[in-house]
Amino acid sequence: MIWVNGEHENTIIIADRGLQYGDGVFETIAVMDGNPLLLGQHLDRLQSGCQALAISCPDRALLISEIASCCRHAAQHLNSSNAVIKVIVTRGQGGRGYRPPVQATPTRIVSLHPWPTTPKNYAVEGIAMRFCQTRLGINPSLAGIKHLNRLEQVLARAEWDDPDIQEGVMLDTNGQVIEGTMSNLFYVKANSLYTACLKQAGIAGIVRQQLINLAHIQGHSFTEQPVTQEMLLAADEIFVSNSIIGIWPVRQIGQHHFAIGPITRQLQAGLMQVMRGNCCAN
């Protein structure tokens, strides 16, 4: 089910700059037991992304109301209280050419989707990954933002169709490890937790920040730093995260195998508590 500017629609105007240029941002929100998880954080990031692109962000109360309506429709039409909501905000309509209109009315699209049917054992037994050939471009002005230009991830995910590989590791054009095609990436070495710095490339995930917060709460040493392939492959534990999967441990990258260790499990348990608490709070 799709709502465009509050109306049941499945089309947008051809001149919309989201279609023409990827001129917009989006959020993917997990709905559990009828509640949108980490909604405040998602809306904060949506607003931050709009500000970075100089797009007028839709009214927060309006978005909350439309998301709440989506959650009610999930129970009624998907026969499930678990679902996925995607929120897209584009700059709106504009003429031909890159220059943004001086005054543009943003387009907001809210869509409801069934909960994905990925195997539950990924979170327990871990997943296999591969290194992608497609590289992430370096652009500090766009780094961290969940904007609509995701062609690098599209090309990277098209590199394999092996069902035994669940995710790919993406490097930037300098050869630094940044993230997965659909996830942020963490690793543990000598009981310390590490993740890539995202000042040059990558998406600053909502769950990524939750895990950084949890690491401090649980007393784990944590560092955000440049990460090489060699550093990653020398890790004791590796896991990936996003708002829908939570945490998936990584048991293999190429021919390299990894244990699913205690810090990964502690963070999984902590994240589950955060999600349950957030679900009850909503």
GILINMO-V330040 format. One record per residue. N is the residue number from 1. RES is the residue in one small letter. NEAR is the number of other C-alpha atoms within 12 Angstrom. Layout:
N|RES|NEAR + N|RES|NEAR
This chain:
1|m|29 + 2|i|27 + 3|w|28 + 4|v|27 + 5|n|28 + 6|g|24 + 7|e|18 + 8|h|19 + 9|e|16 + 10|n|16 + 11|t|18 + 12|i|24 + 13|i|20 + 14|i|15 + 15|a|23 + 16|d|29 + 17|r|33 + 18|g|31 + 19|l|24 + 20|q|24 + 21|y|27 + 22|g|25 + 23|d|37 + 24|g|42 + 25|v|46 + 26|f|38 + 27|e|44 + 28|t|38 + 29|i|44 + 30|a|39 + 31|v|40 + 32|m|32 + 33|d|25 + 34|g|32 + 35|n|34 + 36|p|45 + 37|l|41 + 38|l|35 + 39|l|35 + 40|g|23 + 41|q|25 + 42|h|36 + 43|l|34 + 44|d|24 + 45|r|33 + 46|l|41 + 47|q|31 + 48|s|28 + 49|g|34 + 50|c|33 + 51|q|22 + 52|a|23 + 53|l|27 + 54|a|22 + 55|i|31 + 56|s|27 + 57|c|34 + 58|p|33 + 59|d|19 + 60|r|21 + 61|a|14 + 62|l|17 + 63|l|35 + 64|i|26 + 65|s|18 + 66|e|31 + 67|i|42 + 68|a|26 + 69|s|29 + 70|c|40 + 71|c|38 + 72|r|27 + 73|h|29 + 74|a|32 + 75|a|25 + 76|q|17 + 77|h|18 + 78|l|20 + 79|n|17 + 80|s|24 + 81|s|26 + 82|n|32 + 83|a|37 + 84|v|37 + 85|i|43 + 86|k|37 + 87|v|42 + 88|i|41 + 89|v|46 + 90|t|43 + 91|r|42 + 92|g|37 + 93|q|32 + 94|g|27 + 95|g|20 + 96|r|14 + 97|g|12 + 98|y|15 + 99|r|15 + 100|p|26 + 101|p|21 + 102|v|14 + 103|q|15 + 104|a|22 + 105|t|21 + 106|p|33 + 107|t|36 + 108|r|41 + 109|i|38 + 110|v|38 + 111|s|37 + 112|l|40 + 113|h|30 + 114|p|28 + 115|w|27 + 116|p|17 + 117|t|14 + 118|t|15 + 119|p|17 + 120|k|15 + 121|n|14 + 122|y|27 + 123|a|29 + 124|v|23 + 125|e|22 + 126|g|34 + 127|i|35 + 128|a|31 + 129|m|39 + 130|r|34 + 131|f|34 + 132|c|33 + 133|q|23 + 134|t|26 + 135|r|32 + 136|l|36 + 137|g|27 + 138|i|22 + 139|n|17 + 140|p|17 + 141|s|18 + 142|l|30 + 143|a|26 + 144|g|31 + 145|i|35 + 146|k|38 + 147|h|37 + 148|l|31 + 149|n|27 + 150|r|26 + 151|l|18 + 152|e|28 + 153|q|31 + 154|v|21 + 155|l|19 + 156|a|28 + 157|r|29 + 158|a|17 + 159|e|22 + 160|w|21 + 161|d|13 + 162|d|14 + 163|p|12 + 164|d|19 + 165|i|24 + 166|q|33 + 167|e|41 + 168|g|40 + 169|v|46 + 170|m|42 + 171|l|38 + 172|d|35 + 173|t|20 + 174|n|18 + 175|g|24 + 176|q|30 + 177|v|40 + 178|i|46 + 179|e|48 + 180|g|43 + 181|t|38 + 182|m|33 + 183|s|36 + 184|n|44 + 185|l|47 + 186|f|48 + 187|y|46 + 188|v|37 + 189|k|27 + 190|a|17 + 191|n|21 + 192|s|26 + 193|l|35 + 194|y|38 + 195|t|42 + 196|a|39 + 197|c|29 + 198|l|34 + 199|k|22 + 200|q|27 + 201|a|33 + 202|g|43 + 203|i|42 + 204|a|41 + 205|g|39 + 206|i|37 + 207|v|39 + 208|r|37 + 209|q|28 + 210|q|32 + 211|l|43 + 212|i|31 + 213|n|20 + 214|l|27 + 215|a|32 + 216|h|18 + 217|i|17 + 218|q|23 + 219|g|17 + 220|h|24 + 221|s|22 + 222|f|26 + 223|t|21 + 224|e|25 + 225|q|21 + 226|p|26 + 227|v|30 + 228|t|25 + 229|q|27 + 230|e|14 + 231|m|22 + 232|l|37 + 233|l|29 + 234|a|20 + 235|a|32 + 236|d|30 + 237|e|37 + 238|i|46 + 239|f|50 + 240|v|45 + 241|s|41 + 242|n|32 + 243|s|38 + 244|i|36 + 245|i|39 + 246|g|39 + 247|i|40 + 248|w|42 + 249|p|43 + 250|v|43 + 251|r|35 + 252|q|32 + 253|i|33 + 254|g|22 + 255|q|12 + 256|h|22 + 257|h|23 + 258|f|29 + 259|a|27 + 260|i|30 + 261|g|28 + 262|p|23 + 263|i|34 + 264|t|43 + 265|r|28 + 266|q|22 + 267|l|40 + 268|q|31 + 269|a|22 + 270|g|26 + 271|l|35 + 272|m|25 + 273|q|20 + 274|v|23 + 275|m|32 + 276|r|20 + 277|g|17 + 278|n|24 + 279|c|23 + 280|c|16 + 281|a|17 + 282|n|20
